[in-house]
């Protein structure tokens, strides 16, 4: 078995996946190829990986390279965790829309920031897929890079590489709901489907019984309601709990961020992902350095991330169920064919088998479609270098269109294209 991690300089996340891998005795042989374009970060994660392998006395071989093709050659699994343009581009995604009144708390999967991150990321993903077509055509690409739906939709449309997009919002929300009703995770069951960050808990059960009545009851407790105001309001008005956090979910819909009093009521205290990325990760990097130096042990425990669970299921034929982002091949019947949906998937040594869901409840499907409209045009823009498609995608964004006029949206998009031109080669220098 060979696992290639592209963007392994995302040290904290790579550490989590390496710990997951080493937590399975059956996966402690073979090769992990770590690849990044940042030599310093690559050396850091490689040193940590060697430390973790030695600590577990595992037979896993660690390779580190700045050359993507070297990492991909002969791989069975390719895990993507890249951020094209880094934090400098991310800052432009957030800062320019904020000048126009679009206050994105995350801005990496939806809205102007999400669209532009997609425009930057899709060409790099397609380059990786083309390399895979010649170096490891049968490998499974496991994508963690955002914007998830745009990226996976583009890959499904432009390549034949097998891929699945993974997020932790389904299992993270399940844990949160269990906490809200006072249940343990091993006692709850759920069936979740929709699109990434806007998937719906169609069933939520505790000890085999419907747990939604307990959730409605829990919502009446201000101490619980105040932990997740936006998602509880969505449940109150549309009937189902959704998978993304209140701060991030508020960017997908037009109801909570269009006026200062609404922001104050529903999404305070303020939470900014860019600021967390800029300053909040430093303690983690310092911990990694202590772990490499032997001053602190590395905990090898299993997280709730799906990536290594998939590899384990495929390598050992131990069936498991995950929620993955895949092409909508009739899986959700009232969402557009070909769009990227997040559905339950069964996994064993035959691969990933998405489950049929059927129709979503009408209001859930309607809310999903408002974002699928944006994703469809963003994919067209990214694949064809179509600047007008990018503008129209952002003009259709629910939050953006609730705040700005079409002319204001055009001005904002023009400014973002000018500021991010170095990261957008498919649109041409003249634009």
C-alpha positions as CSV (number, residue, x, y, z in Angstrom):
1,X,0.0,0.0,0.0
2,X,1.2,3.5,-0.9
3,X,-0.5,6.6,0.4
4,X,0.5,10.0,-1.1
5,X,-0.4,13.1,0.9
6,X,-0.3,16.2,-1.3
7,X,-0.1,19.4,0.8
8,X,1.3,17.5,3.7
9,X,2.8,20.8,5.0
10,X,-0.7,21.3,6.5
11,X,1.2,19.9,9.5
12,X,-1.6,19.7,12.1
13,X,-4.1,17.9,9.8
14,X,-1.4,15.6,8.4
15,X,-0.5,14.7,11.9
16,X,-4.1,13.7,12.6
17,X,-4.2,11.5,9.5
18,X,-0.9,9.9,10.3
19,X,-2.1,9.1,13.8
20,X,-5.3,7.6,12.3
21,X,-3.2,5.4,9.9
22,X,-0.9,4.2,12.7
23,X,-3.9,3.4,14.9
24,X,-4.7,0.5,12.6
25,X,-2.2,-2.4,13.0
26,X,-3.2,-3.6,9.5
27,X,-2.0,-0.4,7.9
28,X,1.3,-0.1,9.6
29,X,3.2,-1.5,6.6
30,X,3.7,0.1,3.2
31,X,4.7,3.7,2.3
32,X,3.4,7.2,3.0
33,X,4.8,9.8,0.6
34,X,4.6,13.3,2.0
35,X,4.6,16.1,-0.6
36,X,4.5,19.9,-0.2
37,X,5.9,22.9,-2.0
38,X,7.1,24.4,1.2
39,X,10.4,22.8,2.2
40,X,10.4,23.9,5.8
41,X,6.9,22.6,6.5
42,X,7.7,19.4,4.6
43,X,10.8,18.8,6.7
44,X,8.7,19.4,9.9
45,X,6.0,16.9,9.0
46,X,8.5,14.3,7.8
47,X,10.4,14.5,11.1
48,X,7.2,14.2,13.0
49,X,6.1,11.2,10.9
50,X,9.4,9.4,11.5
51,X,9.0,10.0,15.2
52,X,5.4,8.6,15.2
53,X,6.5,5.5,13.2
54,X,9.4,4.9,15.6
55,X,7.1,5.4,18.7
56,X,4.7,2.8,17.3
57,X,7.5,0.5,16.2
58,X,5.6,0.3,12.9
59,X,7.0,-0.9,9.5
60,X,5.6,2.1,7.7
61,X,8.1,3.8,5.3
62,X,8.0,7.6,5.2
63,X,9.2,9.4,2.1
64,X,9.2,13.2,1.7
65,X,9.5,15.1,-1.6
66,X,9.0,18.5,-3.1
67,X,8.1,16.7,-6.4
68,X,4.5,15.9,-6.9
69,X,5.1,13.2,-9.5
70,X,7.5,11.4,-7.3
71,X,4.9,11.2,-4.5
72,X,2.2,10.1,-6.9
73,X,4.0,7.3,-8.7
74,X,2.5,4.0,-7.9
75,X,0.2,5.4,-5.2
76,X,-3.0,3.5,-4.2
77,X,-4.5,6.4,-2.4
78,X,-3.9,10.2,-2.9
79,X,-5.0,12.5,-0.1
80,X,-5.4,16.1,-1.1
81,X,-5.1,18.9,1.5
82,X,-3.9,21.9,-0.5
83,X,-4.6,25.6,-0.2
84,X,-3.7,27.3,-3.4
85,X,-2.5,30.9,-2.8
86,X,-2.1,30.2,0.9
87,X,-3.3,32.7,3.5
88,X,-2.4,35.8,1.4
89,X,-5.0,34.8,-1.2
90,X,-7.5,33.8,1.5
91,X,-7.1,37.3,3.0
92,X,-8.1,38.8,-0.4
93,X,-11.1,36.4,-0.5
94,X,-12.3,37.9,2.8
95,X,-11.1,41.5,2.8
96,X,-12.4,42.7,-0.6
97,X,-16.0,41.5,-0.1
98,X,-16.0,43.0,3.4
99,X,-15.3,46.4,1.8
100,X,-18.6,45.9,-0.1
101,X,-20.6,44.8,3.0
102,X,-20.2,41.0,2.6
103,X,-19.0,39.8,6.0
104,X,-17.7,36.3,5.5
105,X,-16.8,34.5,8.7
106,X,-15.1,31.7,6.8
107,X,-15.4,32.4,3.1
108,X,-13.7,29.2,1.8
109,X,-16.6,27.2,0.4
110,X,-19.4,29.7,-0.4
111,X,-19.9,33.3,-1.5
112,X,-17.3,35.4,-3.2
113,X,-14.5,33.9,-1.2
114,X,-15.6,30.3,-1.9
115,X,-16.0,31.0,-5.7
116,X,-12.5,32.5,-6.0
117,X,-10.9,29.8,-3.9
118,X,-12.5,27.4,-6.4
119,X,-11.2,29.3,-9.4
120,X,-7.6,29.0,-7.9
121,X,-7.9,25.4,-6.8
122,X,-9.6,23.6,-9.7
123,X,-6.7,24.0,-12.2
124,X,-4.2,22.6,-9.6
125,X,-6.5,19.6,-8.9
126,X,-6.9,18.9,-12.6
127,X,-3.1,19.0,-12.9
128,X,-2.9,16.4,-10.1
129,X,-5.5,14.3,-11.8
130,X,-3.6,14.4,-15.1
131,X,-0.5,13.2,-13.3
132,X,-2.5,10.5,-11.7
133,X,-3.8,9.3,-15.0
134,X,-0.2,8.5,-16.1
135,X,1.3,7.5,-12.7
136,X,-1.4,5.8,-10.7
137,X,-4.6,5.7,-12.8
138,X,-6.4,3.3,-10.5
139,X,-5.7,5.2,-7.3
140,X,-8.5,6.7,-5.2
141,X,-8.2,10.5,-4.8
142,X,-9.5,11.5,-1.3
143,X,-10.1,15.3,-1.4
144,X,-10.1,17.5,1.7
145,X,-9.5,20.7,-0.2
146,X,-12.2,23.4,-0.2
147,X,-14.4,24.5,-1.8
148,X,-15.5,20.9,-1.6
149,X,-18.5,20.8,-3.9
150,X,-17.0,23.0,-6.6
151,X,-13.7,21.0,-6.5
152,X,-15.3,17.6,-6.7
153,X,-17.9,18.6,-9.3
154,X,-15.1,20.0,-11.5
155,X,-13.0,16.8,-11.1
156,X,-16.0,14.6,-11.9
157,X,-16.7,16.6,-15.0
158,X,-13.1,16.9,-16.4
159,X,-11.4,13.7,-15.3
160,X,-11.9,10.0,-14.9
161,X,-10.0,9.7,-11.7
162,X,-12.0,8.0,-8.9
163,X,-12.5,10.5,-6.1
164,X,-14.5,11.3,-3.0
165,X,-14.7,14.5,-1.1
166,X,-14.5,14.3,2.7
167,X,-15.5,16.7,5.5
168,X,-16.0,16.2,9.2
169,X,-19.2,18.2,9.5
170,X,-21.6,15.2,9.5
171,X,-19.9,13.3,12.3
172,X,-19.1,16.5,14.2
173,X,-22.7,17.6,14.1
174,X,-23.8,14.1,15.2
175,X,-21.6,14.4,18.2
176,X,-23.1,17.8,19.0
177,X,-26.6,16.6,18.7
178,X,-25.9,13.7,20.9
179,X,-24.5,16.1,23.5
180,X,-27.6,18.4,23.2
181,X,-30.0,15.5,24.1
182,X,-27.7,13.9,26.7
183,X,-26.8,10.8,24.7
184,X,-23.5,9.1,24.0
185,X,-22.3,8.7,20.4
186,X,-22.5,4.9,20.5
187,X,-26.2,5.1,21.2
188,X,-27.3,7.4,18.4
189,X,-27.9,6.7,14.7
190,X,-28.4,9.0,11.8
191,X,-29.1,9.3,8.0
192,X,-27.8,12.5,6.5
193,X,-27.9,13.8,2.9
194,X,-27.7,17.0,1.0
195,X,-24.7,19.0,-0.2
196,X,-21.5,19.7,1.6
197,X,-22.0,22.0,4.7
198,X,-25.7,21.9,3.9
199,X,-26.6,18.3,4.5
200,X,-29.7,17.4,6.5
201,X,-30.2,15.1,9.4
202,X,-33.1,13.3,7.8
203,X,-33.1,10.8,10.6
204,X,-31.7,11.2,14.1
205,X,-32.3,8.4,16.5
206,X,-31.4,7.4,20.1
207,X,-31.6,3.8,21.1
208,X,-33.6,3.1,18.0
209,X,-36.3,5.7,18.6
210,X,-36.7,9.1,16.9
211,X,-34.7,11.6,18.8
212,X,-36.0,14.8,17.0
213,X,-38.6,15.4,19.7
214,X,-35.8,15.5,22.3
215,X,-33.9,17.9,20.0
216,X,-37.0,20.2,19.8
217,X,-37.2,20.1,23.5
218,X,-33.5,20.8,24.0
219,X,-33.9,23.9,21.8
220,X,-36.2,25.4,24.4
221,X,-33.3,25.6,26.9
222,X,-31.5,28.9,26.3
223,X,-28.2,27.4,27.4
224,X,-28.4,25.0,24.5
225,X,-30.1,27.2,21.9
226,X,-27.5,29.9,22.4
227,X,-24.7,27.4,21.4
228,X,-26.2,27.0,17.9
229,X,-28.7,29.8,17.2
230,X,-28.6,29.7,13.4
231,X,-29.0,26.0,13.0
232,X,-31.8,25.9,15.6
233,X,-33.6,28.7,13.6
234,X,-33.1,26.7,10.4
235,X,-34.7,23.7,12.1
236,X,-37.5,25.8,13.6
237,X,-38.4,27.2,10.2
238,X,-37.6,24.4,7.8
239,X,-37.9,21.3,9.9
240,X,-34.4,19.7,9.9
241,X,-31.0,20.2,11.5
242,X,-28.2,21.0,9.1
243,X,-24.5,19.9,9.2
244,X,-22.5,23.1,9.3
245,X,-21.8,25.4,12.3
246,X,-24.0,28.4,12.9
247,X,-21.2,30.8,12.0
248,X,-20.5,29.1,8.6
249,X,-24.1,28.1,7.9
250,X,-25.0,31.8,8.2
251,X,-23.0,32.4,5.0
252,X,-25.0,29.9,2.9
253,X,-28.4,31.6,3.4
254,X,-29.7,35.2,3.2
255,X,-31.3,35.5,6.6
256,X,-28.7,36.1,9.3
257,X,-25.8,38.4,8.0
258,X,-27.5,41.1,5.9
259,X,-28.0,43.6,8.8
260,X,-25.9,44.4,11.8
261,X,-28.7,43.7,14.3
262,X,-29.1,40.2,12.8
263,X,-25.4,39.5,13.1
264,X,-25.5,40.8,16.7
265,X,-28.5,38.6,17.5
266,X,-27.5,35.3,15.8
267,X,-23.7,35.1,15.1
268,X,-22.0,36.7,18.1
269,X,-19.4,36.5,19.5
270,X,-17.4,37.0,16.3
271,X,-15.5,34.0,14.9
272,X,-13.1,34.4,11.9
273,X,-11.4,31.4,10.3
274,X,-8.7,33.6,8.7
275,X,-7.7,35.0,12.0
276,X,-7.5,31.5,13.5
277,X,-5.4,30.4,10.6
278,X,-3.1,33.4,11.0
279,X,-2.5,33.1,14.8
280,X,-4.4,30.2,16.3
281,X,-2.2,27.4,14.8
282,X,1.1,28.6,16.3
283,X,0.6,26.7,19.6
284,X,0.1,23.5,17.5
285,X,3.3,24.0,15.6
286,X,5.2,24.6,18.8
287,X,3.8,21.4,20.1
288,X,4.9,19.6,17.0
289,X,8.4,20.9,17.5
290,X,8.4,19.6,21.1
291,X,7.2,16.2,19.9
292,X,10.0,16.0,17.4
293,X,12.5,16.9,20.0
294,X,11.1,14.1,22.3
295,X,10.0,16.6,24.9
296,X,6.4,15.6,24.5
297,X,4.8,12.3,23.4
298,X,2.7,12.0,20.2
299,X,-0.7,10.6,21.0
300,X,-1.7,7.9,18.5
301,X,-5.4,7.9,18.7
302,X,-8.2,7.6,16.1
303,X,-10.1,10.7,15.1
304,X,-13.5,10.8,13.5
305,X,-12.0,11.7,10.0
306,X,-13.2,9.4,7.3
307,X,-10.1,9.3,5.2
308,X,-8.1,6.5,6.8
309,X,-11.4,4.7,7.6
310,X,-11.9,4.4,3.9
311,X,-8.4,3.1,3.3
312,X,-8.8,0.5,6.1
313,X,-12.1,-0.7,4.8
314,X,-10.8,-1.1,1.3
315,X,-7.5,-2.7,2.3
316,X,-9.0,-5.2,4.8
317,X,-12.5,-5.6,3.4
318,X,-14.0,-4.4,6.7
319,X,-17.2,-2.7,5.7
320,X,-17.9,0.8,7.0
321,X,-20.3,3.6,6.3
322,X,-19.2,7.2,5.7
323,X,-20.7,10.4,4.3
324,X,-18.9,11.4,1.1
325,X,-19.1,14.0,-1.6
326,X,-19.8,12.3,-4.9
327,X,-21.5,13.0,-8.3
328,X,-25.3,12.9,-8.1
329,X,-26.1,9.9,-10.3
330,X,-29.7,9.7,-9.3
331,X,-28.8,9.5,-5.6
332,X,-30.9,12.6,-4.5
333,X,-33.7,12.7,-7.0
334,X,-34.8,16.3,-6.5
335,X,-31.3,17.8,-6.9
336,X,-29.8,18.3,-10.3
337,X,-28.0,15.4,-12.0
338,X,-24.3,15.6,-12.0
339,X,-24.0,18.1,-9.1
340,X,-21.9,17.2,-6.1
341,X,-24.0,15.7,-3.2
342,X,-23.0,14.6,0.2
343,X,-24.6,11.2,0.9
344,X,-24.1,8.0,3.0
345,X,-21.6,5.7,1.3
346,X,-20.8,2.0,2.0
347,X,-17.1,1.1,1.7
348,X,-15.3,-2.2,1.4
349,X,-12.7,-3.8,-0.8
350,X,-14.9,-3.1,-3.9
351,X,-14.6,0.6,-3.3
352,X,-17.0,3.4,-2.3
353,X,-20.6,2.7,-3.1
354,X,-22.9,5.8,-2.6
355,X,-26.4,5.1,-1.2
356,X,-29.7,6.0,-2.9
357,X,-31.5,8.7,-0.9
358,X,-34.5,9.7,-3.1
359,X,-36.2,13.0,-2.7
360,X,-35.1,15.3,0.1
361,X,-37.9,17.2,1.9
362,X,-38.9,20.0,-0.4
363,X,-37.6,22.9,1.7
364,X,-34.2,21.2,2.2
365,X,-33.8,20.6,-1.5
366,X,-34.8,24.2,-2.2
367,X,-32.1,25.6,0.1
368,X,-29.6,23.2,-1.4
369,X,-30.5,24.3,-5.0
370,X,-29.8,28.0,-4.1
371,X,-26.1,27.0,-3.6
372,X,-25.9,24.4,-6.3
373,X,-26.8,27.2,-8.7
374,X,-23.6,29.1,-7.6
375,X,-21.5,25.9,-7.7
376,X,-22.6,25.1,-11.3
377,X,-21.5,28.4,-12.6
378,X,-18.3,28.5,-10.5
379,X,-17.3,25.1,-12.0
380,X,-18.0,26.4,-15.6
381,X,-15.9,29.5,-14.8
382,X,-13.0,27.4,-13.3
383,X,-12.9,24.9,-16.2
384,X,-13.4,27.3,-19.1
385,X,-11.7,30.5,-17.7
386,X,-15.1,32.2,-18.1
387,X,-15.0,35.5,-16.1
388,X,-18.7,36.2,-16.7
389,X,-19.7,32.8,-15.3
390,X,-17.7,33.7,-12.2
391,X,-19.5,37.0,-11.9
392,X,-22.9,35.3,-12.3
393,X,-22.1,32.7,-9.8
394,X,-21.4,35.3,-7.2
395,X,-24.5,37.3,-8.2
396,X,-26.6,34.2,-7.5
397,X,-25.0,33.6,-4.1
398,X,-27.9,33.9,-1.5
399,X,-26.1,36.2,0.9
400,X,-24.4,38.4,-1.6
401,X,-27.6,39.0,-3.6
402,X,-29.4,39.9,-0.4
403,X,-26.9,42.7,0.3
404,X,-25.5,44.1,-3.0
405,X,-26.9,45.4,-6.3
406,X,-25.8,43.7,-9.5
407,X,-23.5,46.7,-10.3
408,X,-21.9,46.5,-6.9
409,X,-21.4,42.8,-7.4
410,X,-19.7,43.4,-10.7
411,X,-17.4,46.0,-9.2
412,X,-16.5,43.7,-6.3
413,X,-15.8,40.8,-8.7
414,X,-13.6,43.0,-11.0
415,X,-11.6,44.1,-7.9
416,X,-11.1,40.4,-6.8
417,X,-10.0,39.4,-10.3
418,X,-7.4,42.2,-10.4
419,X,-6.1,41.4,-6.9
420,X,-5.9,37.7,-7.5
421,X,-4.7,37.6,-11.1
422,X,-1.4,35.9,-10.2
423,X,-3.4,32.8,-9.0
424,X,-5.8,32.7,-11.9
425,X,-3.8,31.7,-15.0
426,X,-6.8,30.2,-16.9
427,X,-8.4,33.7,-17.2
428,X,-5.4,35.2,-19.1
429,X,-3.2,38.1,-18.3
430,X,-5.2,40.6,-20.3
431,X,-8.2,40.1,-18.0
